[in-house]
Amino acid sequence: MTAASVLTSALETISAPGGWTQEHFALDAKGDPVKATDDRAKRFCMVGAIQRQQSDANAYGEAIRHLRTACGGSIFDFNDTHGHKAVKAVMRKAENHARKLQ
């Protein structure tokens, strides 16, 4: 997996209706926190959606760096203080930047 493909898949994960959350990496269907890689996970923050892809360490690290740059700082702060539309837009921006550098 490349950083761009990780970001593409993560964006698809949070774009689904009810697929995004704030203040937790991942939540199950009941709204309880779970690990992003748990089969019960249904809703994800941006970092949780990237973790969900279970990529190798290099692709994960690159995806996080692109996303941090697109957020202009803390990914967690951005995720937890902006709406779903803004979160999807910043993930798209990170994805596009990663594709340009492939």
Rosetta constraint file for C-alpha pairs under 8 A:
AtomPair CA 1 CA 5 HARMONIC 6.09 0.50
AtomPair CA 1 CA 6 HARMONIC 6.55 0.50
AtomPair CA 1 CA 55 HARMONIC 6.14 0.50
AtomPair CA 1 CA 56 HARMONIC 7.29 0.50
AtomPair CA 1 CA 59 HARMONIC 6.42 0.50
AtomPair CA 2 CA 6 HARMONIC 6.20 0.50
AtomPair CA 2 CA 59 HARMONIC 5.22 0.50
AtomPair CA 3 CA 7 HARMONIC 6.19 0.50
AtomPair CA 3 CA 58 HARMONIC 7.99 0.50
AtomPair CA 3 CA 59 HARMONIC 4.55 0.50
AtomPair CA 3 CA 60 HARMONIC 6.49 0.50
AtomPair CA 3 CA 61 HARMONIC 7.94 0.50
AtomPair CA 3 CA 62 HARMONIC 5.54 0.50
AtomPair CA 3 CA 63 HARMONIC 4.61 0.50
AtomPair CA 3 CA 95 HARMONIC 7.82 0.50
AtomPair CA 3 CA 98 HARMONIC 6.32 0.50
AtomPair CA 4 CA 8 HARMONIC 6.09 0.50
AtomPair CA 4 CA 63 HARMONIC 6.94 0.50
AtomPair CA 4 CA 95 HARMONIC 5.23 0.50
AtomPair CA 4 CA 96 HARMONIC 7.45 0.50
AtomPair CA 4 CA 98 HARMONIC 5.03 0.50
AtomPair CA 4 CA 99 HARMONIC 5.42 0.50
AtomPair CA 4 CA 102 HARMONIC 7.98 0.50
AtomPair CA 5 CA 9 HARMONIC 6.14 0.50
AtomPair CA 5 CA 95 HARMONIC 7.90 0.50
AtomPair CA 6 CA 10 HARMONIC 6.03 0.50
AtomPair CA 6 CA 50 HARMONIC 6.41 0.50
AtomPair CA 6 CA 53 HARMONIC 6.35 0.50
AtomPair CA 6 CA 55 HARMONIC 7.06 0.50
AtomPair CA 6 CA 59 HARMONIC 7.11 0.50
AtomPair CA 6 CA 60 HARMONIC 7.31 0.50
AtomPair CA 6 CA 63 HARMONIC 6.73 0.50
AtomPair CA 7 CA 11 HARMONIC 5.94 0.50
AtomPair CA 7 CA 50 HARMONIC 6.69 0.50
AtomPair CA 7 CA 63 HARMONIC 6.26 0.50
AtomPair CA 7 CA 91 HARMONIC 6.95 0.50
AtomPair CA 7 CA 92 HARMONIC 7.91 0.50
AtomPair CA 7 CA 94 HARMONIC 7.38 0.50
AtomPair CA 7 CA 95 HARMONIC 5.41 0.50
AtomPair CA 8 CA 12 HARMONIC 6.33 0.50
AtomPair CA 8 CA 92 HARMONIC 7.82 0.50
AtomPair CA 8 CA 95 HARMONIC 6.32 0.50
AtomPair CA 9 CA 13 HARMONIC 6.21 0.50
AtomPair CA 9 CA 50 HARMONIC 7.87 0.50
AtomPair CA 9 CA 53 HARMONIC 7.03 0.50
AtomPair CA 10 CA 14 HARMONIC 6.45 0.50
AtomPair CA 10 CA 46 HARMONIC 7.30 0.50
AtomPair CA 10 CA 49 HARMONIC 4.75 0.50
AtomPair CA 10 CA 50 HARMONIC 5.16 0.50
AtomPair CA 10 CA 52 HARMONIC 7.47 0.50
AtomPair CA 10 CA 53 HARMONIC 6.87 0.50
AtomPair CA 11 CA 15 HARMONIC 5.89 0.50
AtomPair CA 11 CA 46 HARMONIC 8.00 0.50
AtomPair CA 11 CA 49 HARMONIC 7.46 0.50
AtomPair CA 11 CA 88 HARMONIC 6.66 0.50
AtomPair CA 11 CA 91 HARMONIC 6.37 0.50
AtomPair CA 11 CA 92 HARMONIC 7.28 0.50
AtomPair CA 12 CA 16 HARMONIC 6.50 0.50
AtomPair CA 13 CA 19 HARMONIC 6.12 0.50
AtomPair CA 13 CA 20 HARMONIC 7.79 0.50
AtomPair CA 13 CA 44 HARMONIC 7.70 0.50
AtomPair CA 13 CA 49 HARMONIC 6.27 0.50
AtomPair CA 14 CA 18 HARMONIC 7.73 0.50
AtomPair CA 14 CA 19 HARMONIC 4.47 0.50
AtomPair CA 14 CA 20 HARMONIC 4.63 0.50
AtomPair CA 14 CA 43 HARMONIC 7.12 0.50
AtomPair CA 14 CA 44 HARMONIC 6.33 0.50
AtomPair CA 14 CA 45 HARMONIC 7.43 0.50
AtomPair CA 14 CA 46 HARMONIC 7.40 0.50
AtomPair CA 14 CA 49 HARMONIC 6.71 0.50
AtomPair CA 14 CA 88 HARMONIC 7.69 0.50
AtomPair CA 15 CA 19 HARMONIC 6.17 0.50
AtomPair CA 15 CA 20 HARMONIC 7.05 0.50
AtomPair CA 15 CA 88 HARMONIC 6.99 0.50
AtomPair CA 16 CA 20 HARMONIC 7.71 0.50
AtomPair CA 18 CA 42 HARMONIC 7.76 0.50
AtomPair CA 18 CA 43 HARMONIC 6.37 0.50
AtomPair CA 19 CA 42 HARMONIC 6.12 0.50
AtomPair CA 19 CA 43 HARMONIC 4.27 0.50
AtomPair CA 19 CA 44 HARMONIC 6.11 0.50
AtomPair CA 20 CA 43 HARMONIC 4.85 0.50
AtomPair CA 20 CA 44 HARMONIC 4.79 0.50
AtomPair CA 20 CA 45 HARMONIC 5.72 0.50
AtomPair CA 20 CA 46 HARMONIC 7.83 0.50
AtomPair CA 20 CA 84 HARMONIC 7.34 0.50
AtomPair CA 21 CA 25 HARMONIC 7.85 0.50
AtomPair CA 21 CA 26 HARMONIC 7.20 0.50
AtomPair CA 21 CA 27 HARMONIC 7.57 0.50
AtomPair CA 21 CA 43 HARMONIC 5.61 0.50
AtomPair CA 21 CA 44 HARMONIC 5.16 0.50
AtomPair CA 21 CA 45 HARMONIC 5.05 0.50
AtomPair CA 22 CA 44 HARMONIC 7.61 0.50
AtomPair CA 22 CA 45 HARMONIC 5.66 0.50
AtomPair CA 22 CA 79 HARMONIC 6.30 0.50
AtomPair CA 22 CA 80 HARMONIC 5.07 0.50
AtomPair CA 23 CA 45 HARMONIC 7.43 0.50
AtomPair CA 23 CA 76 HARMONIC 7.84 0.50
AtomPair CA 23 CA 80 HARMONIC 5.96 0.50
AtomPair CA 24 CA 33 HARMONIC 6.56 0.50
AtomPair CA 24 CA 44 HARMONIC 7.29 0.50
AtomPair CA 24 CA 45 HARMONIC 6.44 0.50
AtomPair CA 24 CA 48 HARMONIC 7.97 0.50
AtomPair CA 25 CA 33 HARMONIC 7.53 0.50
AtomPair CA 25 CA 34 HARMONIC 7.63 0.50
AtomPair CA 25 CA 35 HARMONIC 6.90 0.50
AtomPair CA 25 CA 36 HARMONIC 6.10 0.50
AtomPair CA 25 CA 44 HARMONIC 5.59 0.50
AtomPair CA 25 CA 45 HARMONIC 5.23 0.50
AtomPair CA 25 CA 46 HARMONIC 7.78 0.50
AtomPair CA 25 CA 47 HARMONIC 6.58 0.50
AtomPair CA 25 CA 48 HARMONIC 4.42 0.50
AtomPair CA 25 CA 49 HARMONIC 7.78 0.50
AtomPair CA 26 CA 33 HARMONIC 5.75 0.50
AtomPair CA 26 CA 34 HARMONIC 5.52 0.50
AtomPair CA 26 CA 35 HARMONIC 5.98 0.50
AtomPair CA 26 CA 36 HARMONIC 5.07 0.50
AtomPair CA 26 CA 41 HARMONIC 5.85 0.50
AtomPair CA 26 CA 42 HARMONIC 7.03 0.50
AtomPair CA 26 CA 43 HARMONIC 5.41 0.50
AtomPair CA 26 CA 44 HARMONIC 4.36 0.50
AtomPair CA 26 CA 45 HARMONIC 6.47 0.50
AtomPair CA 26 CA 48 HARMONIC 5.91 0.50
AtomPair CA 26 CA 49 HARMONIC 8.00 0.50
AtomPair CA 27 CA 31 HARMONIC 5.15 0.50
AtomPair CA 27 CA 32 HARMONIC 5.17 0.50
AtomPair CA 27 CA 33 HARMONIC 4.40 0.50
AtomPair CA 27 CA 34 HARMONIC 5.43 0.50
AtomPair CA 27 CA 35 HARMONIC 7.87 0.50
AtomPair CA 27 CA 36 HARMONIC 7.93 0.50
AtomPair CA 27 CA 41 HARMONIC 5.37 0.50
AtomPair CA 27 CA 42 HARMONIC 5.96 0.50
AtomPair CA 27 CA 43 HARMONIC 5.16 0.50
AtomPair CA 27 CA 44 HARMONIC 6.58 0.50
AtomPair CA 28 CA 32 HARMONIC 5.44 0.50
AtomPair CA 28 CA 33 HARMONIC 6.44 0.50
AtomPair CA 28 CA 34 HARMONIC 6.35 0.50
AtomPair CA 28 CA 40 HARMONIC 5.30 0.50
AtomPair CA 28 CA 41 HARMONIC 4.42 0.50
AtomPair CA 28 CA 42 HARMONIC 5.13 0.50
AtomPair CA 28 CA 43 HARMONIC 6.68 0.50
AtomPair CA 29 CA 40 HARMONIC 7.23 0.50
AtomPair CA 29 CA 41 HARMONIC 7.16 0.50
AtomPair CA 29 CA 42 HARMONIC 5.93 0.50
AtomPair CA 29 CA 43 HARMONIC 7.82 0.50
AtomPair CA 34 CA 38 HARMONIC 6.48 0.50
AtomPair CA 34 CA 40 HARMONIC 7.50 0.50
AtomPair CA 34 CA 41 HARMONIC 6.24 0.50
AtomPair CA 35 CA 41 HARMONIC 7.05 0.50
AtomPair CA 36 CA 41 HARMONIC 6.07 0.50
AtomPair CA 36 CA 44 HARMONIC 7.05 0.50
AtomPair CA 36 CA 48 HARMONIC 5.23 0.50
AtomPair CA 36 CA 49 HARMONIC 6.99 0.50
AtomPair CA 36 CA 51 HARMONIC 6.12 0.50
AtomPair CA 36 CA 52 HARMONIC 5.21 0.50
AtomPair CA 37 CA 41 HARMONIC 7.12 0.50
AtomPair CA 37 CA 51 HARMONIC 6.89 0.50
AtomPair CA 37 CA 52 HARMONIC 5.07 0.50
AtomPair CA 37 CA 54 HARMONIC 7.52 0.50
AtomPair CA 44 CA 48 HARMONIC 5.16 0.50
AtomPair CA 44 CA 49 HARMONIC 5.34 0.50
AtomPair CA 45 CA 49 HARMONIC 6.06 0.50
AtomPair CA 45 CA 79 HARMONIC 6.64 0.50
AtomPair CA 46 CA 50 HARMONIC 6.45 0.50
AtomPair CA 46 CA 75 HARMONIC 7.47 0.50
AtomPair CA 46 CA 76 HARMONIC 7.89 0.50
AtomPair CA 46 CA 79 HARMONIC 6.64 0.50
AtomPair CA 46 CA 87 HARMONIC 7.69 0.50
AtomPair CA 46 CA 91 HARMONIC 7.85 0.50
AtomPair CA 47 CA 51 HARMONIC 6.18 0.50
AtomPair CA 47 CA 64 HARMONIC 7.56 0.50
AtomPair CA 47 CA 75 HARMONIC 7.47 0.50
AtomPair CA 47 CA 76 HARMONIC 7.72 0.50
AtomPair CA 48 CA 52 HARMONIC 6.02 0.50
AtomPair CA 49 CA 53 HARMONIC 6.88 0.50
AtomPair CA 50 CA 54 HARMONIC 7.58 0.50
AtomPair CA 50 CA 60 HARMONIC 7.13 0.50
AtomPair CA 50 CA 63 HARMONIC 7.67 0.50
AtomPair CA 50 CA 64 HARMONIC 7.95 0.50
AtomPair CA 51 CA 55 HARMONIC 7.59 0.50
AtomPair CA 51 CA 60 HARMONIC 7.55 0.50
AtomPair CA 55 CA 59 HARMONIC 6.16 0.50
AtomPair CA 55 CA 60 HARMONIC 5.95 0.50
AtomPair CA 56 CA 60 HARMONIC 6.16 0.50
AtomPair CA 57 CA 61 HARMONIC 5.96 0.50
AtomPair CA 58 CA 62 HARMONIC 6.13 0.50
AtomPair CA 59 CA 63 HARMONIC 6.01 0.50
AtomPair CA 60 CA 64 HARMONIC 6.20 0.50
AtomPair CA 61 CA 65 HARMONIC 6.20 0.50
AtomPair CA 62 CA 66 HARMONIC 6.18 0.50
AtomPair CA 63 CA 67 HARMONIC 6.14 0.50
AtomPair CA 63 CA 94 HARMONIC 7.72 0.50
AtomPair CA 63 CA 98 HARMONIC 7.52 0.50
AtomPair CA 64 CA 68 HARMONIC 5.99 0.50
AtomPair CA 65 CA 69 HARMONIC 6.20 0.50
AtomPair CA 66 CA 70 HARMONIC 6.20 0.50
AtomPair CA 66 CA 94 HARMONIC 5.11 0.50
AtomPair CA 66 CA 95 HARMONIC 7.56 0.50
AtomPair CA 66 CA 97 HARMONIC 7.06 0.50
AtomPair CA 66 CA 98 HARMONIC 6.58 0.50
AtomPair CA 67 CA 71 HARMONIC 6.08 0.50
AtomPair CA 67 CA 75 HARMONIC 6.97 0.50
AtomPair CA 67 CA 90 HARMONIC 7.34 0.50
AtomPair CA 67 CA 91 HARMONIC 6.42 0.50
AtomPair CA 67 CA 94 HARMONIC 5.03 0.50
AtomPair CA 67 CA 95 HARMONIC 7.94 0.50
AtomPair CA 68 CA 72 HARMONIC 6.17 0.50
AtomPair CA 68 CA 73 HARMONIC 5.49 0.50
AtomPair CA 68 CA 74 HARMONIC 6.14 0.50
AtomPair CA 68 CA 75 HARMONIC 5.53 0.50
AtomPair CA 69 CA 73 HARMONIC 6.42 0.50
AtomPair CA 69 CA 94 HARMONIC 7.55 0.50
AtomPair CA 70 CA 90 HARMONIC 5.85 0.50
AtomPair CA 70 CA 91 HARMONIC 7.48 0.50
AtomPair CA 70 CA 93 HARMONIC 6.27 0.50
AtomPair CA 70 CA 94 HARMONIC 5.48 0.50
AtomPair CA 71 CA 75 HARMONIC 6.04 0.50
AtomPair CA 71 CA 78 HARMONIC 6.35 0.50
AtomPair CA 71 CA 90 HARMONIC 6.33 0.50
AtomPair CA 73 CA 78 HARMONIC 7.92 0.50
AtomPair CA 74 CA 78 HARMONIC 6.30 0.50
AtomPair CA 75 CA 79 HARMONIC 6.04 0.50
AtomPair CA 76 CA 80 HARMONIC 6.05 0.50
AtomPair CA 77 CA 81 HARMONIC 5.96 0.50
AtomPair CA 78 CA 82 HARMONIC 5.83 0.50
AtomPair CA 78 CA 87 HARMONIC 7.50 0.50
AtomPair CA 79 CA 83 HARMONIC 7.67 0.50
AtomPair CA 79 CA 87 HARMONIC 6.22 0.50
AtomPair CA 82 CA 86 HARMONIC 6.12 0.50
AtomPair CA 82 CA 87 HARMONIC 6.60 0.50
AtomPair CA 83 CA 87 HARMONIC 6.28 0.50
AtomPair CA 84 CA 88 HARMONIC 6.16 0.50
AtomPair CA 85 CA 89 HARMONIC 6.22 0.50
AtomPair CA 86 CA 90 HARMONIC 6.19 0.50
AtomPair CA 87 CA 91 HARMONIC 6.25 0.50
AtomPair CA 88 CA 92 HARMONIC 6.16 0.50
AtomPair CA 89 CA 93 HARMONIC 6.22 0.50
AtomPair CA 90 CA 94 HARMONIC 6.25 0.50
AtomPair CA 91 CA 95 HARMONIC 6.08 0.50
AtomPair CA 92 CA 96 HARMONIC 6.10 0.50
AtomPair CA 93 CA 97 HARMONIC 6.24 0.50
AtomPair CA 94 CA 98 HARMONIC 6.16 0.50
AtomPair CA 95 CA 99 HARMONIC 6.24 0.50
AtomPair CA 96 CA 100 HARMONIC 6.34 0.50
AtomPair CA 97 CA 101 HARMONIC 6.59 0.50
AtomPair CA 98 CA 102 HARMONIC 6.52 0.50
